[in-house]
Amino acid sequence: MTKLPKRKLRDSSATKARILSAAKVEFAKKGLGGARVDDIAARSKTNKRMMYHYFGNKEELFRITLEEAYADIRNAELCLELDRLDPIAALKANIAFVWQYYLDNPEFLTLVNSENLHQARHIKKSTRIRELSRPFVDRMQHLLERGVAAGQFRGDCDAVQLNITIAAVGYYYLTNRFTGSVVFERDLMTKKALAERLGHNTKTILRLVCTPEALARIEAGP
């Protein structure tokens, strides 16, 4: 089998990265149905032939874009090094991370929304998504076990449910920020409003997870 020269490999990787970056923008803005291959090609400064060569078709490109989006957030989570923190501090760090990641990467939310409209038919076929998700759940399970052993967390918390709740309290607020600002007659995206929301999210999760004794210590302060 003939090996490609290193320069061609670098060029190939750079081209694929540009296409995926452009696809993330287009799919996040317009969804799978609205995004056009021509627009992705133009944004990535390539052409449709190259896109089809690397990714097969638009559906496959969408699937791989989703995989990359999930890989990005899972890899970013690893940088938190939660095992080095006290369980309560680690849980707070995790809550703050998810909130800030959603703020910094709104395209992640819209890509997930788009895939849910398609009933997850693309990631159902993805072994990579499962490989990314299992350690993610395991990390939360390990954190819960550490907290229970330290007498800080209740023993009846489910790692999957907790991950869903942490995501939900940030996800809903941000995906409904426009309608919410009208309904509740306040700007939900001011710096003050965002800080208040993170505080509310953190208190909500801690009250779900912590023992009464740990909560009393938290509320009493240092």
C-alpha positions in Angstrom: 0.0 0.0 0.0 1.4 3.3 -1.1 1.9 5.9 1.7 1.0 9.5 1.1 3.8 12.0 1.5 3.7 13.9 4.8 2.9 17.2 3.0 -0.2 15.6 1.4 -1.3 14.1 4.7 -1.0 17.6 6.3 -2.9 19.2 3.4 -5.6 16.5 3.7 -5.9 17.0 7.4 -6.1 20.8 7.0 -8.7 20.5 4.3 -10.9 18.2 6.4 -10.6 20.4 9.4 -11.7 23.5 7.4 -14.7 21.6 6.0 -15.7 20.4 9.5 -15.3 23.9 10.9 -17.5 25.3 8.1 -20.0 22.5 8.4 -20.4 23.2 12.2 -21.3 26.9 11.4 -23.7 26.1 8.6 -25.4 23.2 10.4 -25.7 25.2 13.6 -27.3 28.1 11.8 -29.6 26.2 9.4 -29.9 22.6 10.6 -29.3 19.6 8.4 -32.2 20.4 6.0 -31.3 24.1 5.6 -27.5 23.8 5.2 -26.3 23.7 1.7 -23.2 21.9 0.5 -22.3 24.8 -1.8 -22.3 27.1 1.2 -20.1 24.7 3.3 -17.7 24.4 0.4 -17.5 28.2 -0.1 -17.0 28.8 3.6 -14.3 26.1 3.8 -12.6 27.4 0.6 -12.8 24.0 -1.0 -15.3 22.4 -3.4 -18.1 19.9 -3.4 -15.9 17.2 -5.0 -13.5 17.4 -2.1 -16.3 17.3 0.4 -17.8 14.2 -1.1 -14.3 12.6 -1.3 -13.6 13.0 2.4 -17.1 12.7 3.9 -19.3 10.8 1.4 -22.5 12.9 1.5 -24.2 15.7 3.6 -25.7 13.2 6.0 -22.3 11.7 6.8 -20.8 15.1 7.1 -23.5 16.1 9.6 -22.9 12.9 11.6 -19.1 13.5 11.8 -19.7 17.2 12.7 -21.9 16.0 15.6 -19.2 13.6 16.7 -16.6 16.3 16.7 -18.9 18.6 18.7 -19.4 16.0 21.4 -15.6 15.2 21.3 -14.8 18.8 21.9 -16.9 19.1 25.0 -15.8 15.8 26.4 -12.1 16.7 25.8 -12.6 20.1 27.5 -14.1 18.4 30.5 -10.9 16.3 31.0 -9.0 19.5 31.6 -11.0 20.1 34.8 -9.1 17.3 36.6 -12.0 16.9 39.0 -10.3 14.1 41.0 -7.8 16.6 42.4 -10.6 18.6 44.0 -12.8 18.0 47.1 -16.1 16.4 45.9 -18.2 19.5 46.5 -15.6 21.8 44.8 -15.4 19.3 42.0 -19.2 19.3 41.5 -19.3 23.1 41.5 -16.5 23.2 39.0 -18.4 20.8 36.8 -21.6 22.9 37.0 -19.7 26.1 36.1 -17.9 24.4 33.3 -21.1 23.1 31.6 -22.7 26.6 31.9 -19.7 28.4 30.5 -19.2 25.9 27.7 -22.7 26.4 26.5 -22.2 30.2 26.6 -18.9 30.0 24.7 -20.1 27.4 22.2 -23.7 28.1 21.3 -23.4 26.1 18.1 -23.2 22.9 20.3 -26.7 23.6 21.6 -28.1 24.2 18.1 -26.4 21.1 16.7 -27.9 19.0 19.4 -31.3 20.6 18.9 -31.1 19.8 15.2 -30.2 16.1 15.8 -33.1 15.8 18.2 -35.4 17.0 15.5 -34.1 13.9 13.5 -34.7 11.7 16.6 -30.9 11.1 16.9 -30.9 9.0 13.7 -27.3 10.0 12.9 -25.6 9.4 16.3 -27.5 6.2 16.8 -25.2 4.7 14.2 -22.1 6.2 15.8 -19.8 4.0 17.9 -17.7 7.1 18.6 -20.5 8.8 20.5 -20.8 5.8 22.8 -17.0 5.7 23.3 -17.1 9.3 24.3 -20.2 9.0 26.6 -19.2 6.1 28.7 -16.2 7.7 30.4 -18.3 10.9 30.8 -20.8 9.0 32.9 -18.1 7.0 34.7 -16.4 10.2 35.8 -19.6 11.5 37.4 -20.2 8.1 39.0 -16.7 8.3 40.5 -17.3 11.8 41.8 -20.5 10.7 43.4 -18.8 7.8 45.1 -16.0 10.1 46.4 -18.7 12.4 47.8 -20.5 9.6 49.5 -17.3 8.3 51.0 -16.5 11.8 52.3 -20.0 12.1 53.9 -20.8 15.0 51.6 -23.2 13.5 49.1 -26.3 11.4 49.5 -26.1 7.8 48.5 -29.1 7.7 46.2 -27.9 9.9 43.3 -27.8 8.5 39.8 -24.9 9.6 37.6 -26.9 9.7 34.4 -29.8 11.6 36.0 -27.3 14.1 37.5 -25.6 14.7 34.2 -28.9 15.3 32.6 -30.0 17.8 35.3 -26.8 19.8 35.1 -27.1 20.0 31.4 -30.8 20.8 31.6 -30.7 23.8 34.0 -28.3 25.5 31.6 -29.5 24.2 28.3 -33.2 25.3 28.7 -32.3 28.8 29.9 -30.0 29.5 27.0 -32.0 27.8 24.2 -35.1 29.7 25.4 -33.3 33.0 26.2 -35.2 35.0 23.5 -38.7 33.9 24.4 -37.8 33.9 28.1 -36.7 37.5 28.0 -40.2 38.4 26.6 -42.2 36.2 28.9 -40.4 37.1 32.1 -39.9 40.8 31.0 -36.2 40.8 31.8 -33.0 40.5 29.8 -31.8 37.0 30.5 -28.4 37.6 28.9 -27.0 40.5 30.9 -23.8 39.8 32.8 -25.7 40.1 36.1 -28.5 37.8 34.9 -26.0 35.1 33.8 -24.1 35.3 37.1 -27.4 34.9 39.0 -28.4 32.0 36.8 -25.1 30.2 37.5 -25.6 30.7 41.2 -29.1 29.4 41.0 -28.0 26.3 39.0 -25.3 25.6 41.5 -27.6 25.9 44.5 -30.2 23.7 42.8 -27.7 20.9 42.1 -26.0 21.0 45.5 -29.4 20.7 47.2 -30.2 17.6 45.1 -26.9 15.9 45.8 -25.5 17.0 49.2 -26.3 15.6 52.6 -28.2 17.9 55.0 -25.0 18.3 57.1 -22.9 19.2 54.1 -25.6 21.7 52.9 -25.6 23.3 56.4 -21.8 23.7 56.3 -22.0 25.3 52.8 -24.8 27.7 53.8 -23.0 28.7 57.0 -20.0 29.7 54.8 -16.3 29.6 55.7 
